């Protein structure tokens, strides 16, 4: 089992022009976003976070909290944070708990 927190890694705001990925090994993971504030864009082409597991990828941006998810069938998941060279925000925090 695995549990923890993943953040953008910066306070009070994240810098421009960064990209980093965190991979968690574990199965049947529950992911819940506790804060989320990234630069908004129609297709999330500027600043975004992707959540990838088992061949599926979800992309999020803007200021709305993404939905909580249970990632079934995957043995690991990855969270990638990207910011472009312009506007920044407060960033994100998520908590996760895996039962396998």
LOROKOL-15820 format. One record per residue (C-alpha): residue number from 0; residue in three letters; x, y, z. Coordinates in nm, 4 decimals, padded with zeros to 6 digits. Layout:
residues N
[tordo NUM,'ALA',[X,Y,Z]]
...
end
This chain:
residues 100
[tordo 0,'UNK',[00.0000,00.0000,00.0000]]
[tordo 1,'UNK',[00.1056,00.3573,-00.0585]]
[tordo 2,'UNK',[-00.0311,00.6924,00.0550]]
[tordo 3,'UNK',[00.0852,01.0507,00.0414]]
[tordo 4,'UNK',[00.0574,01.3987,-00.1010]]
[tordo 5,'UNK',[00.1687,01.5364,-00.4365]]
[tordo 6,'UNK',[00.2023,01.9119,-00.4915]]
[tordo 7,'UNK',[00.3395,02.1466,-00.7542]]
[tordo 8,'UNK',[00.6259,02.1977,-00.5057]]
[tordo 9,'UNK',[00.6161,02.5778,-00.4823]]
[tordo 10,'UNK',[00.4575,02.8400,-00.2569]]
[tordo 11,'UNK',[00.2912,03.0843,-00.2751]]
[tordo 12,'UNK',[00.2894,03.0543,-00.6573]]
[tordo 13,'UNK',[00.4601,02.8208,-00.9007]]
[tordo 14,'UNK',[00.7209,02.9656,-01.1414]]
[tordo 15,'UNK',[00.6875,02.9860,-01.5175]]
[tordo 16,'UNK',[00.8534,02.7356,-01.7518]]
[tordo 17,'UNK',[00.8625,02.4229,-01.5348]]
[tordo 18,'UNK',[00.7750,02.0609,-01.5999]]
[tordo 19,'UNK',[00.8034,01.7681,-01.3623]]
[tordo 20,'UNK',[00.6493,01.4248,-01.3175]]
[tordo 21,'UNK',[00.5846,01.2164,-01.0069]]
[tordo 22,'UNK',[00.5103,00.8442,-01.0431]]
[tordo 23,'UNK',[00.3483,00.6408,-00.7663]]
[tordo 24,'UNK',[00.3662,00.2612,-00.7664]]
[tordo 25,'UNK',[00.0544,00.0996,-00.6218]]
[tordo 26,'UNK',[-00.2798,-00.0381,-00.7309]]
[tordo 27,'UNK',[-00.6421,00.0613,-00.6713]]
[tordo 28,'UNK',[-00.5412,00.4174,-00.5841]]
[tordo 29,'UNK',[-00.7854,00.6872,-00.4741]]
[tordo 30,'UNK',[-00.6786,01.0374,-00.5827]]
[tordo 31,'UNK',[-00.8397,01.3503,-00.4350]]
[tordo 32,'UNK',[-00.7423,01.7062,-00.5245]]
[tordo 33,'UNK',[-00.7386,01.9354,-00.2207]]
[tordo 34,'UNK',[-00.6434,02.2606,-00.3974]]
[tordo 35,'UNK',[-00.6148,02.3598,-00.7616]]
[tordo 36,'UNK',[-00.5289,02.6966,-00.9185]]
[tordo 37,'UNK',[-00.3560,02.6976,-01.2593]]
[tordo 38,'UNK',[-00.3684,02.9370,-01.5507]]
[tordo 39,'UNK',[-00.6928,02.8726,-01.7385]]
[tordo 40,'UNK',[-00.7084,02.8049,-02.1114]]
[tordo 41,'UNK',[-00.9757,02.6480,-02.3299]]
[tordo 42,'UNK',[-00.7802,02.3330,-02.4166]]
[tordo 43,'UNK',[-00.5329,02.3415,-02.1247]]
[tordo 44,'UNK',[-00.2491,02.4312,-02.3595]]
[tordo 45,'UNK',[-00.0753,02.6781,-02.1238]]
[tordo 46,'UNK',[-00.0463,02.5467,-01.7673]]
[tordo 47,'UNK',[-00.1833,02.2040,-01.6816]]
[tordo 48,'UNK',[-00.1622,01.8863,-01.4774]]
[tordo 49,'UNK',[-00.2053,01.5420,-01.6291]]
[tordo 50,'UNK',[-00.3022,01.2321,-01.4357]]
[tordo 51,'UNK',[-00.2096,00.9098,-01.6176]]
[tordo 52,'UNK',[-00.2916,00.5512,-01.5210]]
[tordo 53,'UNK',[-00.3410,00.2280,-01.7115]]
[tordo 54,'UNK',[-00.3279,00.3874,-02.0557]]
[tordo 55,'UNK',[-00.5742,00.6684,-01.9666]]
[tordo 56,'UNK',[-00.4765,01.0341,-01.9291]]
[tordo 57,'UNK',[-00.6804,01.3190,-01.7826]]
[tordo 58,'UNK',[-00.5701,01.6817,-01.8259]]
[tordo 59,'UNK',[-00.6749,01.9625,-01.5907]]
[tordo 60,'UNK',[-00.6224,02.3400,-01.5790]]
[tordo 61,'UNK',[-00.7922,02.6531,-01.4449]]
[tordo 62,'UNK',[-00.9306,02.7025,-01.0975]]
[tordo 63,'UNK',[-01.1909,02.4288,-01.0606]]
[tordo 64,'UNK',[-01.1077,02.1337,-00.8377]]
[tordo 65,'UNK',[-01.0795,01.8186,-01.0543]]
[tordo 66,'UNK',[-01.2993,01.5259,-00.9531]]
[tordo 67,'UNK',[-01.1758,01.2589,-00.7126]]
[tordo 68,'UNK',[-01.0978,00.9309,-00.8864]]
[tordo 69,'UNK',[-01.0292,00.5690,-00.8020]]
[tordo 70,'UNK',[-00.7726,00.4307,-01.0466]]
[tordo 71,'UNK',[-00.8589,00.0623,-01.0807]]
[tordo 72,'UNK',[-00.6587,-00.1858,-01.2863]]
[tordo 73,'UNK',[-00.3351,00.0158,-01.2996]]
[tordo 74,'UNK',[-00.0217,-00.0781,-01.1055]]
[tordo 75,'UNK',[00.1027,00.2822,-01.0988]]
[tordo 76,'UNK',[-00.0036,00.6349,-01.1824]]
[tordo 77,'UNK',[00.1798,00.9519,-01.2827]]
[tordo 78,'UNK',[00.1103,01.3191,-01.2254]]
[tordo 79,'UNK',[00.2822,01.5651,-01.4609]]
[tordo 80,'UNK',[00.2822,01.9400,-01.3968]]
[tordo 81,'UNK',[00.3624,02.1851,-01.6776]]
[tordo 82,'UNK',[00.3708,02.5659,-01.6798]]
[tordo 83,'UNK',[00.4440,02.7849,-01.9788]]
[tordo 84,'UNK',[00.6532,03.1025,-01.9800]]
[tordo 85,'UNK',[00.3746,03.3444,-01.8811]]
[tordo 86,'UNK',[00.0962,03.3620,-01.6185]]
[tordo 87,'UNK',[00.1293,03.1589,-01.2959]]
[tordo 88,'UNK',[-00.1075,03.0526,-01.0177]]
[tordo 89,'UNK',[-00.1120,02.9061,-00.6688]]
[tordo 90,'UNK',[-00.0637,02.5496,-00.7971]]
[tordo 91,'UNK',[-00.2148,02.2233,-00.6781]]
[tordo 92,'UNK',[-00.2219,01.9664,-00.4014]]
[tordo 93,'UNK',[-00.3602,01.6144,-00.4118]]
[tordo 94,'UNK',[-00.3709,01.3256,-00.1691]]
[tordo 95,'UNK',[-00.3673,00.9609,-00.2672]]
[tordo 96,'UNK',[-00.4122,00.6250,-00.1019]]
[tordo 97,'UNK',[-00.3486,00.2888,-00.2700]]
[tordo 98,'UNK',[-00.4776,-00.0399,-00.1311]]
[tordo 99,'UNK',[-00.2633,-00.2751,-00.3413]]
end
